[in-house]
Amino acid sequence: MTTIPVLPNHKLPVTNINHPRQSFMRLAGNFFTAITRLAAFNFKFFKEVLRPPYEFKVFIQQAFLVGNKSLPLISITGFIMGLVLTIQSRPTLAEFGAVSWLPGLVSVSMIREMGPVITALIFAGKVGSGIGAELASMKVTEQIDAMEVSGVNPFKYIVVTRVLATTLMLPVLVIFADTVSLWGAYIGVNLQGNVNIHLYFLQVFATLKFADVVPAIIKTFLFGYAIGIIGCYKGFNANSGTEGVGAAANSSVVYGSLAVFLIDMVAVQLTSLFT
């Protein structure tokens, strides 16, 4: 009878996939991969936006939908922001006997920072999520593949028109929100006082400067572009299934809002250098 030799029990080395260094390397690799793909997506956008044919009809339609979809919420938010900021600022200024500075303080705060940023965040939540979900559902239902088969450039038809619409419509919405917020501030000023409307707007425009308005409007173009390109990128590269649609909508809001804060931080630093 043959005896089978018993081999010694040697344990093979097991790689710990949860090791902090490996987890960090994996996250770093995923981050740089995502940044590279997003950069390639941006490069493709600038290449396609200059190449004919131009989808003017679709662009106008998307611009109308983007503006019309966000206008009611942004109007209400802008009015409440101006009213609440005025009511909360009055007691502090009253302690120093500077209530007359209230219209100028509110107007500068709203137009330079609060108006553009809060409007962009609402825009990211309302429009950015809609773009991400819409494009993700089009990919899941294979509508994008059907466009390619029929000879239509889906990137130009879907992505370019939506990004241009968000880039050009957000500054318009911000200007409208700033205007509505000034009217809300006027009502807030008159809740505990009696300020003539002519005197109120005279103080507002006497306080505002060219350096307050122009940089605030310029950065809203960047806000709109970032929200649109991130929403299109997340939707265009969504995973299959209904979970992919929800993930694309959610990530469009998260990364779009983060991009707004980062752009605003850089814009504020650049503005402080040149003013």
KEKE-3310 file (N, C-alpha, C; in steps of 0.2 Angstrom, whole numbers, plus 5000, padded with zeros to 4 digits):
npx = (5004:5003:5010:5004:5013:5012:5011:5019:5010:5009:5005:4999:5004:4993:4985:4981:4968:4962:4971:4978:4987:4985:4972:4972:4980:4972:4961:4967:4971:4958:4953:4962:4960:4947:4948:4956:4947:4937:4943:4946:4933:4930:4939:4934:4921:4925:4930:4920:4910:4914:4914:4904:4889:4878:4868:4856:4842:4840:4848:4842:4829:4834:4839:4828:4821:4830:4830:4817:4813:4820:4817:4805:4809:4821:4817:4809:4818:4828:4821:4818:4831:4836:4826:4828:4841:4842:4834:4841:4853:4850:4849:4862:4869:4862:4867:4878:4874:4872:4862:4858:4867:4862:4855:4866:4875:4868:4866:4879:4883:4874:4876:4889:4893:4883:4871:4876:4882:4872:4862:4868:4870:4857:4853:4862:4856:4844:4844:4856:4855:4844:4849:4859:4851:4843:4851:4857:4846:4844:4855:4853:4842:4846:4845:4855:4864:4855:4855:4868:4868:4858:4865:4866:4876:4878:4885:4886:4873:4867:4876:4883:4873:4866:4876:4880:4868:4867:4878:4876:4863:4863:4870:4860:4850:4855:4857:4843:4839:4847:4841:4828:4831:4835:4823:4817:4825:4822:4809:4812:4819:4809:4801:4804:4805:4804:4808:4811:4808:4816:4827:4832:4836:4845:4855:4859:4865:4875:4883:4887:4900:4910:4919:4913:4902:4905:4915:4908:4898:4905:4910:4899:4897:4907:4902:4890:4895:4903:4893:4885:4893:4898:4886:4882:4893:4892:4880:4882:4891:4885:4881:4873:4856:4843:4849:4860:4855:4850:4862:4869:4862:4863:4877:4879:4874:4881:4895:4894:4890:4901:4911:4906:4909:4923:4927:4922:4930:4943:4940:4937:4950:4957:4951:4953:4967:4967:4960)
npy = (4994:5011:5025:5041:5055:5068:5084:5099:5111:5125:5142:5152:5168:5181:5194:5210:5218:5229:5237:5252:5259:5253:5256:5270:5272:5266:5274:5286:5283:5281:5294:5302:5295:5299:5313:5314:5308:5318:5329:5326:5325:5338:5344:5338:5344:5358:5356:5351:5361:5371:5366:5364:5355:5367:5366:5376:5377:5367:5372:5384:5379:5371:5382:5389:5380:5377:5390:5393:5382:5385:5398:5401:5396:5402:5415:5416:5413:5422:5434:5431:5430:5443:5450:5443:5445:5459:5461:5454:5461:5474:5476:5474:5485:5495:5496:5503:5515:5515:5513:5519:5514:5502:5499:5499:5490:5478:5477:5476:5464:5454:5455:5454:5441:5432:5432:5426:5414:5407:5406:5399:5387:5382:5381:5371:5360:5360:5360:5354:5341:5337:5336:5327:5315:5314:5312:5300:5292:5292:5285:5273:5268:5266:5277:5286:5277:5274:5287:5288:5278:5282:5292:5305:5316:5312:5319:5332:5336:5333:5336:5348:5357:5358:5362:5374:5381:5381:5388:5401:5404:5404:5417:5426:5422:5425:5438:5442:5436:5444:5457:5454:5452:5464:5471:5464:5467:5481:5480:5474:5485:5494:5488:5492:5505:5520:5522:5531:5525:5530:5536:5525:5516:5525:5525:5512:5511:5520:5514:5503:5497:5497:5486:5478:5472:5467:5456:5447:5444:5438:5427:5419:5414:5404:5396:5391:5384:5374:5367:5362:5355:5345:5339:5333:5325:5316:5310:5305:5296:5286:5272:5256:5253:5257:5261:5267:5279:5286:5288:5296:5307:5311:5312:5323:5334:5335:5336:5346:5357:5357:5361:5374:5380:5379:5386:5399:5402:5403:5413:5424:5426:5430:5441:5449:5452:5460:5471)
npz = (5000:4995:5003:5005:5005:5018:5015:5022:5031:5023:5023:5011:5006:5009:5001:5007:5003:5009:5014:5020:5012:4999:4997:4996:4985:4975:4976:4972:4959:4953:4954:4946:4934:4932:4931:4919:4910:4910:4906:4893:4888:4889:4880:4868:4868:4865:4853:4845:4846:4838:4825:4810:4807:4815:4828:4830:4832:4842:4852:4855:4860:4871:4879:4882:4889:4900:4906:4909:4917:4929:4933:4941:4954:4957:4957:4968:4978:4976:4980:4994:4999:4998:5006:5019:5022:5023:5034:5044:5045:5049:5064:5068:5061:5066:5079:5078:5073:5059:5050:5038:5029:5025:5012:5003:5008:5008:4994:4988:4995:4989:4975:4973:4979:4986:4977:4964:4969:4976:4967:4957:4964:4966:4953:4949:4956:4951:4937:4933:4939:4931:4918:4919:4923:4912:4901:4905:4905:4892:4887:4893:4888:4875:4866:4862:4855:4844:4838:4833:4824:4815:4809:4815:4825:4841:4851:4848:4846:4858:4869:4866:4864:4876:4885:4880:4882:4896:4900:4894:4899:4914:4918:4914:4923:4935:4935:4935:4947:4956:4953:4958:4971:4976:4976:4986:4996:4997:5002:5014:5020:5022:5031:5045:5044:5033:5018:5004:4987:4977:4984:4989:4978:4974:4984:4982:4969:4971:4979:4973:4962:4946:4947:4956:4949:4936:4938:4945:4936:4926:4932:4933:4920:4920:4930:4925:4913:4920:4927:4917:4909:4918:4921:4908:4906:4916:4913:4900:4902:4910:4920:4916:4918:4930:4942:4937:4931:4942:4950:4941:4941:4954:4956:4947:4953:4965:4961:4952:4961:4969:4960:4958:4970:4970:4958:4962:4973:4967:4958:4967:4973:4962:4958:4970:4968:4957:4960)
capx = (5000:5007:5008:5004:5016:5008:5015:5018:5004:5012:5000:5001:5003:4986:4986:4976:4965:4960:4977:4977:4991:4982:4966:4974:4982:4966:4957:4970:4970:4951:4953:4966:4957:4941:4950:4958:4941:4933:4947:4945:4927:4930:4942:4929:4916:4927:4931:4913:4906:4917:4913:4897:4883:4877:4861:4853:4836:4840:4851:4836:4825:4837:4840:4821:4819:4834:4828:4810:4813:4823:4815:4801:4812:4826:4814:4807:4824:4831:4817:4819:4837:4836:4822:4831:4848:4841:4831:4846:4858:4848:4851:4870:4871:4859:4871:4884:4871:4874:4856:4858:4872:4859:4854:4872:4878:4864:4867:4885:4883:4870:4878:4896:4894:4877:4867:4879:4883:4866:4858:4872:4869:4850:4854:4865:4852:4838:4846:4862:4852:4840:4853:4862:4846:4840:4856:4858:4841:4844:4860:4851:4837:4850:4843:4861:4866:4851:4857:4874:4866:4854:4869:4866:4881:4874:4888:4884:4865:4865:4880:4885:4868:4865:4882:4880:4862:4868:4883:4873:4857:4864:4871:4854:4846:4859:4855:4836:4839:4850:4836:4822:4833:4835:4816:4816:4829:4818:4803:4815:4821:4803:4797:4805:4807:4801:4813:4808:4811:4821:4832:4834:4840:4851:4860:4861:4869:4880:4888:4890:4906:4911:4923:4908:4897:4908:4918:4902:4894:4910:4911:4893:4898:4910:4897:4885:4898:4904:4887:4882:4898:4898:4880:4882:4898:4890:4874:4884:4895:4882:4881:4867:4851:4840:4853:4865:4852:4850:4869:4871:4858:4865:4883:4879:4872:4887:4901:4892:4890:4908:4914:4904:4913:4930:4928:4921:4936:4948:4938:4938:4957:4960:4948:4957:4973:4967:4956)
capy = (5000:5017:5030:5048:5060:5074:5090:5103:5116:5132:5147:5157:5175:5184:5202:5213:5223:5234:5240:5259:5262:5251:5259:5276:5271:5264:5280:5291:5281:5282:5301:5304:5293:5303:5319:5313:5308:5324:5334:5323:5327:5346:5345:5336:5349:5363:5354:5350:5367:5375:5362:5364:5360:5370:5365:5382:5376:5363:5376:5389:5375:5370:5388:5391:5375:5378:5396:5392:5377:5387:5405:5402:5394:5407:5422:5416:5412:5429:5439:5429:5432:5450:5452:5441:5448:5465:5461:5452:5466:5480:5477:5476:5492:5500:5497:5508:5521:5515:5510:5522:5510:5496:5497:5498:5484:5472:5476:5473:5457:5450:5456:5451:5434:5428:5431:5422:5407:5403:5405:5393:5380:5380:5379:5364:5356:5359:5359:5349:5334:5335:5335:5320:5310:5314:5309:5294:5288:5291:5280:5266:5266:5266:5282:5288:5273:5275:5293:5287:5273:5286:5297:5311:5316:5313:5323:5339:5337:5332:5339:5354:5362:5359:5365:5381:5384:5382:5393:5407:5406:5406:5424:5429:5420:5428:5446:5442:5435:5450:5462:5453:5452:5471:5473:5461:5471:5487:5479:5473:5491:5498:5485:5496:5512:5523:5525:5532:5521:5534:5537:5518:5514:5530:5523:5506:5512:5524:5510:5498:5499:5492:5480:5473:5469:5463:5450:5443:5441:5434:5420:5415:5410:5398:5392:5388:5379:5369:5363:5359:5350:5339:5335:5330:5320:5310:5307:5302:5290:5283:5264:5253:5251:5263:5264:5272:5285:5290:5289:5301:5313:5313:5315:5329:5339:5335:5338:5353:5361:5357:5365:5381:5383:5380:5392:5405:5403:5405:5420:5429:5427:5434:5448:5453:5454:5465:5477)
capz = (5000:4995:5008:5002:5010:5020:5014:5028:5029:5022:5021:5006:5008:5007:5000:5011:4999:5013:5017:5019:5006:4993:4996:4994:4978:4971:4975:4968:4952:4951:4954:4940:4928:4931:4929:4912:4905:4910:4902:4886:4887:4888:4874:4863:4867:4861:4846:4842:4846:4832:4819:4808:4807:4821:4830:4833:4834:4848:4857:4858:4864:4877:4883:4884:4894:4906:4909:4911:4922:4935:4934:4947:4960:4957:4958:4975:4982:4976:4984:5001:5001:4999:5012:5025:5023:5026:5041:5049:5045:5052:5071:5068:5059:5071:5085:5076:5070:5052:5046:5031:5024:5024:5005:5000:5011:5005:4987:4987:4997:4985:4968:4972:4981:4987:4972:4960:4971:4978:4961:4954:4968:4964:4946:4949:4959:4947:4930:4933:4940:4926:4912:4921:4923:4905:4896:4907:4903:4885:4886:4895:4883:4868:4861:4859:4850:4838:4834:4829:4818:4810:4806:4819:4830:4847:4856:4846:4846:4865:4874:4865:4864:4883:4889:4878:4885:4903:4900:4893:4903:4921:4920:4914:4929:4941:4934:4937:4954:4959:4953:4962:4978:4978:4978:4992:5001:4998:5006:5021:5023:5024:5037:5051:5042:5028:5014:4997:4982:4973:4988:4990:4973:4973:4988:4980:4964:4973:4982:4968:4957:4941:4950:4959:4945:4931:4939:4947:4930:4922:4935:4932:4914:4922:4934:4920:4909:4924:4929:4911:4906:4922:4920:4902:4907:4921:4910:4894:4904:4916:4920:4913:4923:4933:4947:4934:4930:4949:4952:4937:4943:4961:4956:4944:4958:4970:4958:4950:4967:4971:4955:4959:4976:4968:4954:4966:4977:4962:4956:4972:4974:4956:4959:4975:4965:4952:4962)
cpx = (5004:5005:5009:5007:5012:5013:5014:5013:5007:5006:5003:5000:4997:4987:4980:4973:4963:4965:4977:4981:4988:4976:4967:4976:4976:4962:4960:4970:4964:4950:4956:4963:4951:4943:4952:4952:4937:4937:4946:4938:4926:4933:4938:4924:4919:4929:4925:4909:4908:4916:4906:4895:4882:4869:4858:4846:4836:4843:4846:4831:4828:4838:4833:4820:4823:4832:4821:4809:4816:4821:4811:4805:4818:4823:4812:4813:4828:4828:4818:4826:4838:4832:4826:4837:4847:4838:4836:4852:4856:4850:4858:4872:4868:4863:4877:4881:4872:4868:4856:4863:4868:4858:4861:4875:4874:4865:4874:4886:4880:4873:4885:4897:4888:4873:4870:4880:4877:4862:4861:4870:4862:4850:4857:4860:4846:4839:4851:4859:4848:4844:4856:4857:4844:4845:4858:4853:4841:4850:4857:4846:4840:4848:4850:4864:4862:4853:4863:4872:4862:4859:4869:4872:4878:4878:4886:4877:4863:4869:4881:4879:4866:4870:4882:4874:4863:4873:4880:4867:4858:4866:4865:4850:4849:4857:4848:4836:4842:4845:4830:4825:4834:4828:4815:4819:4825:4812:4806:4817:4815:4799:4798:4807:4803:4806:4810:4812:4817:4827:4836:4839:4846:4857:4863:4866:4875:4886:4891:4895:4906:4915:4918:4904:4900:4911:4913:4899:4899:4910:4905:4893:4902:4906:4893:4889:4900:4898:4884:4887:4898:4892:4880:4887:4895:4884:4877:4888:4892:4882:4874:4862:4848:4844:4858:4862:4852:4857:4871:4868:4861:4872:4884:4878:4878:4893:4900:4893:4897:4912:4912:4908:4920:4931:4927:4927:4942:4946:4939:4945:4959:4957:4951:4964:4973:4963:4959)
cpy = (5006:5022:5037:5052:5066:5080:5095:5109:5123:5136:5151:5164:5178:5192:5205:5219:5229:5238:5248:5262:5260:5254:5266:5276:5270:5271:5286:5289:5282:5290:5304:5301:5297:5310:5319:5312:5314:5329:5332:5325:5334:5347:5343:5341:5355:5362:5354:5357:5372:5372:5362:5356:5362:5369:5371:5381:5372:5368:5381:5385:5374:5376:5390:5386:5376:5385:5396:5387:5380:5394:5405:5401:5400:5414:5422:5416:5419:5434:5437:5431:5439:5453:5450:5444:5455:5465:5459:5457:5472:5481:5478:5483:5497:5501:5502:5514:5521:5512:5513:5518:5503:5494:5495:5491:5477:5471:5474:5466:5452:5450:5453:5444:5430:5427:5426:5415:5403:5402:5399:5387:5378:5378:5372:5359:5354:5357:5354:5342:5332:5333:5328:5314:5309:5310:5302:5289:5287:5285:5273:5263:5265:5271:5285:5284:5273:5281:5292:5282:5277:5292:5304:5311:5318:5318:5330:5340:5337:5337:5346:5359:5363:5363:5373:5385:5385:5388:5400:5409:5407:5413:5428:5428:5424:5435:5446:5441:5441:5456:5461:5453:5459:5474:5470:5465:5478:5486:5478:5480:5495:5494:5489:5503:5514:5526:5525:5528:5524:5535:5530:5516:5519:5528:5516:5507:5516:5520:5505:5501:5494:5486:5476:5469:5465:5457:5445:5440:5437:5427:5416:5411:5403:5393:5388:5383:5373:5364:5359:5353:5344:5335:5331:5324:5314:5307:5303:5296:5286:5275:5262:5252:5258:5266:5269:5279:5289:5292:5295:5308:5316:5316:5321:5335:5340:5338:5345:5358:5362:5362:5372:5384:5384:5385:5398:5407:5406:5412:5425:5431:5431:5441:5452:5455:5460:5471:5480)
cpz = (5000:4999:5004:5007:5011:5019:5020:5026:5029:5020:5016:5008:5005:5006:5003:5006:5003:5016:5015:5013:4999:4992:4994:4987:4973:4970:4971:4961:4949:4950:4947:4934:4926:4928:4921:4908:4905:4906:4895:4884:4885:4881:4868:4862:4863:4854:4842:4841:4840:4825:4817:4807:4814:4822:4834:4836:4841:4853:4860:4862:4871:4882:4886:4890:4901:4910:4912:4917:4929:4937:4940:4954:4962:4959:4966:4980:4982:4981:4992:5003:5002:5005:5019:5027:5026:5033:5046:5050:5048:5059:5072:5066:5063:5077:5084:5073:5062:5048:5039:5026:5022:5016:5002:5002:5008:4997:4985:4989:4992:4978:4968:4974:4982:4981:4967:4962:4973:4972:4957:4957:4966:4957:4945:4951:4954:4940:4929:4934:4934:4920:4913:4920:4916:4900:4899:4905:4895:4883:4888:4890:4875:4863:4858:4854:4843:4834:4830:4823:4813:4807:4809:4824:4836:4852:4854:4847:4854:4870:4873:4866:4872:4887:4887:4882:4893:4904:4899:4897:4911:4922:4919:4920:4935:4941:4937:4944:4958:4959:4958:4970:4980:4979:4984:4998:5002:5003:5014:5024:5026:5029:5043:5049:5036:5023:5007:4992:4978:4977:4989:4985:4971:4977:4985:4974:4965:4976:4978:4963:4951:4943:4954:4955:4940:4933:4942:4941:4926:4925:4934:4925:4915:4926:4929:4916:4914:4925:4923:4909:4911:4922:4914:4903:4911:4917:4904:4896:4910:4915:4918:4919:4926:4939:4944:4933:4937:4951:4947:4939:4950:4960:4952:4948:4963:4967:4955:4955:4969:4966:4956:4965:4974:4963:4957:4970:4973:4960:4961:4973:4968:4956:4964:4972:4961:4954:4969)
residu = (MET:THR:THR:ILE:PRO:VAL:LEU:PRO:ASN:HIS:LYS:LEU:PRO:VAL:THR:ASN:ILE:ASN:HIS:PRO:ARG:GLN:SER:PHE:MET:ARG:LEU:ALA:GLY:ASN:PHE:PHE:THR:ALA:ILE:THR:ARG:LEU:ALA:ALA:PHE:ASN:PHE:LYS:PHE:PHE:LYS:GLU:VAL:LEU:ARG:PRO:PRO:TYR:GLU:PHE:LYS:VAL:PHE:ILE:GLN:GLN:ALA:PHE:LEU:VAL:GLY:ASN:LYS:SER:LEU:PRO:LEU:ILE:SER:ILE:THR:GLY:PHE:ILE:MET:GLY:LEU:VAL:LEU:THR:ILE:GLN:SER:ARG:PRO:THR:LEU:ALA:GLU:PHE:GLY:ALA:VAL:SER:TRP:LEU:PRO:GLY:LEU:VAL:SER:VAL:SER:MET:ILE:ARG:GLU:MET:GLY:PRO:VAL:ILE:THR:ALA:LEU:ILE:PHE:ALA:GLY:LYS:VAL:GLY:SER:GLY:ILE:GLY:ALA:GLU:LEU:ALA:SER:MET:LYS:VAL:THR:GLU:GLN:ILE:ASP:ALA:MET:GLU:VAL:SER:GLY:VAL:ASN:PRO:PHE:LYS:TYR:ILE:VAL:VAL:THR:ARG:VAL:LEU:ALA:THR:THR:LEU:MET:LEU:PRO:VAL:LEU:VAL:ILE:PHE:ALA:ASP:THR:VAL:SER:LEU:TRP:GLY:ALA:TYR:ILE:GLY:VAL:ASN:LEU:GLN:GLY:ASN:VAL:ASN:ILE:HIS:LEU:TYR:PHE:LEU:GLN:VAL:PHE:ALA:THR:LEU:LYS:PHE:ALA:ASP:VAL:VAL:PRO:ALA:ILE:ILE:LYS:THR:PHE:LEU:PHE:GLY:TYR:ALA:ILE:GLY:ILE:ILE:GLY:CYS:TYR:LYS:GLY:PHE:ASN:ALA:ASN:SER:GLY:THR:GLU:GLY:VAL:GLY:ALA:ALA:ALA:ASN:SER:SER:VAL:VAL:TYR:GLY:SER:LEU:ALA:VAL:PHE:LEU:ILE:ASP:MET:VAL:ALA:VAL:GLN:LEU:THR:SER:LEU:PHE:THR)
# end
